[in-house]
């Protein structure tokens, strides 16, 4: 038992490197939350544009979705961080990671919201039109509230999966949780900082997983 404690739960090493690992944790939390806000917001906006049935916009959105759903997250992060400077756009590692992961999440969110909008029965549109409502009032007052309820469980699962990619920010020198833990582990020649990082990941992601299961339970059921 003592070798296990010395190697994975060494209190002296945890006290020495804990503050640095904790700083990385807060960066990870900030990146994850901003990624969710950016990705879900852009995804919903693009799904609304698709509902307008503008052919050119629909083609552009479909291309965006296909590209960012296909590319690995690491490739997107590296391309945005190292590629945009050639267009005179210089982003910090933090901004590049948020934009990259947010774009990937936005691609999935667009498809999820769009599928949810299409899943609302056509009769809802017809009934609202019979009341004299215009397209946008129908969309925002009748269709979207139902579509969002359908989309939320799937969207929550996808958001959790993508925000785990915050660790990929290490590739562009983002001082996030895993990167700091790995550096501390290498310097101390002891995996205790990595144990702390694992505990912090659980602290952040377990509530999100529980919330996801709860939202799944609230989703619409067939009768």
Secondary structure as a PSIPRED ss2 file (coil, helix, strand):
# PSIPRED VFORMAT (PSIPRED V4.0)

   1 X C   1.000  0.000  0.000
   2 X H   0.000  1.000  0.000
   3 X H   0.000  1.000  0.000
   4 X H   0.000  1.000  0.000
   5 X H   0.000  1.000  0.000
   6 X H   0.000  1.000  0.000
   7 X H   0.000  1.000  0.000
   8 X H   0.000  1.000  0.000
   9 X C   1.000  0.000  0.000
  10 X C   1.000  0.000  0.000
  11 X H   0.000  1.000  0.000
  12 X H   0.000  1.000  0.000
  13 X H   0.000  1.000  0.000
  14 X H   0.000  1.000  0.000
  15 X H   0.000  1.000  0.000
  16 X H   0.000  1.000  0.000
  17 X H   0.000  1.000  0.000
  18 X H   0.000  1.000  0.000
  19 X H   0.000  1.000  0.000
  20 X H   0.000  1.000  0.000
  21 X H   0.000  1.000  0.000
  22 X H   0.000  1.000  0.000
  23 X H   0.000  1.000  0.000
  24 X H   0.000  1.000  0.000
  25 X H   0.000  1.000  0.000
  26 X H   0.000  1.000  0.000
  27 X H   0.000  1.000  0.000
  28 X H   0.000  1.000  0.000
  29 X H   0.000  1.000  0.000
  30 X H   0.000  1.000  0.000
  31 X H   0.000  1.000  0.000
  32 X H   0.000  1.000  0.000
  33 X H   0.000  1.000  0.000
  34 X H   0.000  1.000  0.000
  35 X H   0.000  1.000  0.000
  36 X H   0.000  1.000  0.000
  37 X H   0.000  1.000  0.000
  38 X H   0.000  1.000  0.000
  39 X H   0.000  1.000  0.000
  40 X H   0.000  1.000  0.000
  41 X H   0.000  1.000  0.000
  42 X H   0.000  1.000  0.000
  43 X H   0.000  1.000  0.000
  44 X H   0.000  1.000  0.000
  45 X H   0.000  1.000  0.000
  46 X H   0.000  1.000  0.000
  47 X H   0.000  1.000  0.000
  48 X H   0.000  1.000  0.000
  49 X H   0.000  1.000  0.000
  50 X H   0.000  1.000  0.000
  51 X H   0.000  1.000  0.000
  52 X C   1.000  0.000  0.000
  53 X C   1.000  0.000  0.000
  54 X C   1.000  0.000  0.000
  55 X H   0.000  1.000  0.000
  56 X H   0.000  1.000  0.000
  57 X H   0.000  1.000  0.000
  58 X H   0.000  1.000  0.000
  59 X H   0.000  1.000  0.000
  60 X H   0.000  1.000  0.000
  61 X H   0.000  1.000  0.000
  62 X H   0.000  1.000  0.000
  63 X H   0.000  1.000  0.000
  64 X H   0.000  1.000  0.000
  65 X H   0.000  1.000  0.000
  66 X H   0.000  1.000  0.000
  67 X H   0.000  1.000  0.000
  68 X H   0.000  1.000  0.000
  69 X H   0.000  1.000  0.000
  70 X H   0.000  1.000  0.000
  71 X C   1.000  0.000  0.000
  72 X C   1.000  0.000  0.000
  73 X H   0.000  1.000  0.000
  74 X H   0.000  1.000  0.000
  75 X H   0.000  1.000  0.000
  76 X H   0.000  1.000  0.000
  77 X H   0.000  1.000  0.000
  78 X H   0.000  1.000  0.000
  79 X H   0.000  1.000  0.000
  80 X H   0.000  1.000  0.000
  81 X H   0.000  1.000  0.000
  82 X H   0.000  1.000  0.000
  83 X H   0.000  1.000  0.000
  84 X H   0.000  1.000  0.000
  85 X H   0.000  1.000  0.000
  86 X H   0.000  1.000  0.000
  87 X H   0.000  1.000  0.000
  88 X C   1.000  0.000  0.000
  89 X C   1.000  0.000  0.000
  90 X C   1.000  0.000  0.000
  91 X C   1.000  0.000  0.000
  92 X C   1.000  0.000  0.000
  93 X H   0.000  1.000  0.000
  94 X H   0.000  1.000  0.000
  95 X H   0.000  1.000  0.000
  96 X H   0.000  1.000  0.000
  97 X H   0.000  1.000  0.000
  98 X H   0.000  1.000  0.000
  99 X H   0.000  1.000  0.000
 100 X H   0.000  1.000  0.000
 101 X H   0.000  1.000  0.000
 102 X H   0.000  1.000  0.000
 103 X H   0.000  1.000  0.000
 104 X H   0.000  1.000  0.000
 105 X H   0.000  1.000  0.000
 106 X H   0.000  1.000  0.000
 107 X H   0.000  1.000  0.000
 108 X H   0.000  1.000  0.000
 109 X H   0.000  1.000  0.000
 110 X H   0.000  1.000  0.000
 111 X H   0.000  1.000  0.000
 112 X H   0.000  1.000  0.000
 113 X H   0.000  1.000  0.000
 114 X H   0.000  1.000  0.000
 115 X H   0.000  1.000  0.000
 116 X H   0.000  1.000  0.000
 117 X H   0.000  1.000  0.000
 118 X H   0.000  1.000  0.000
 119 X H   0.000  1.000  0.000
 120 X C   1.000  0.000  0.000
 121 X C   1.000  0.000  0.000
 122 X H   0.000  1.000  0.000
 123 X H   0.000  1.000  0.000
 124 X H   0.000  1.000  0.000
 125 X H   0.000  1.000  0.000
 126 X H   0.000  1.000  0.000
 127 X H   0.000  1.000  0.000
 128 X H   0.000  1.000  0.000
 129 X H   0.000  1.000  0.000
 130 X H   0.000  1.000  0.000
 131 X C   1.000  0.000  0.000
 132 X C   1.000  0.000  0.000
 133 X C   1.000  0.000  0.000
 134 X C   1.000  0.000  0.000
 135 X H   0.000  1.000  0.000
 136 X H   0.000  1.000  0.000
 137 X H   0.000  1.000  0.000
 138 X H   0.000  1.000  0.000
 139 X H   0.000  1.000  0.000
 140 X H   0.000  1.000  0.000
 141 X H   0.000  1.000  0.000
 142 X H   0.000  1.000  0.000
 143 X H   0.000  1.000  0.000
 144 X H   0.000  1.000  0.000
 145 X H   0.000  1.000  0.000
 146 X H   0.000  1.000  0.000
 147 X H   0.000  1.000  0.000
 148 X H   0.000  1.000  0.000
 149 X H   0.000  1.000  0.000
 150 X H   0.000  1.000  0.000
 151 X H   0.000  1.000  0.000
 152 X H   0.000  1.000  0.000
 153 X H   0.000  1.000  0.000
 154 X H   0.000  1.000  0.000
 155 X H   0.000  1.000  0.000
 156 X H   0.000  1.000  0.000
 157 X H   0.000  1.000  0.000
 158 X H   0.000  1.000  0.000
 159 X H   0.000  1.000  0.000
 160 X H   0.000  1.000  0.000
 161 X H   0.000  1.000  0.000
 162 X H   0.000  1.000  0.000
 163 X H   0.000  1.000  0.000
 164 X H   0.000  1.000  0.000
 165 X H   0.000  1.000  0.000
 166 X H   0.000  1.000  0.000
 167 X H   0.000  1.000  0.000
 168 X H   0.000  1.000  0.000
 169 X H   0.000  1.000  0.000
 170 X H   0.000  1.000  0.000
 171 X H   0.000  1.000  0.000
 172 X H   0.000  1.000  0.000
 173 X C   1.000  0.000  0.000
 174 X C   1.000  0.000  0.000
 175 X C   1.000  0.000  0.000
 176 X C   1.000  0.000  0.000
 177 X H   0.000  1.000  0.000
 178 X H   0.000  1.000  0.000
 179 X H   0.000  1.000  0.000
 180 X H   0.000  1.000  0.000
 181 X H   0.000  1.000  0.000
 182 X H   0.000  1.000  0.000
 183 X H   0.000  1.000  0.000
 184 X H   0.000  1.000  0.000
 185 X H   0.000  1.000  0.000
 186 X H   0.000  1.000  0.000
 187 X H   0.000  1.000  0.000
 188 X H   0.000  1.000  0.000
 189 X C   1.000  0.000  0.000
 190 X C   1.000  0.000  0.000
 191 X C   1.000  0.000  0.000
 192 X H   0.000  1.000  0.000
 193 X H   0.000  1.000  0.000
 194 X H   0.000  1.000  0.000
 195 X H   0.000  1.000  0.000
 196 X H   0.000  1.000  0.000
 197 X H   0.000  1.000  0.000
 198 X H   0.000  1.000  0.000
 199 X H   0.000  1.000  0.000
 200 X H   0.000  1.000  0.000
 201 X H   0.000  1.000  0.000
 202 X H   0.000  1.000  0.000
 203 X H   0.000  1.000  0.000
 204 X H   0.000  1.000  0.000
 205 X H   0.000  1.000  0.000
 206 X H   0.000  1.000  0.000
 207 X H   0.000  1.000  0.000
 208 X H   0.000  1.000  0.000
 209 X H   0.000  1.000  0.000
 210 X H   0.000  1.000  0.000
 211 X H   0.000  1.000  0.000
 212 X H   0.000  1.000  0.000
 213 X H   0.000  1.000  0.000
 214 X H   0.000  1.000  0.000
 215 X H   0.000  1.000  0.000
 216 X H   0.000  1.000  0.000
 217 X H   0.000  1.000  0.000
 218 X H   0.000  1.000  0.000
 219 X C   1.000  0.000  0.000
 220 X C   1.000  0.000  0.000
 221 X C   1.000  0.000  0.000
 222 X C   1.000  0.000  0.000
 223 X C   1.000  0.000  0.000
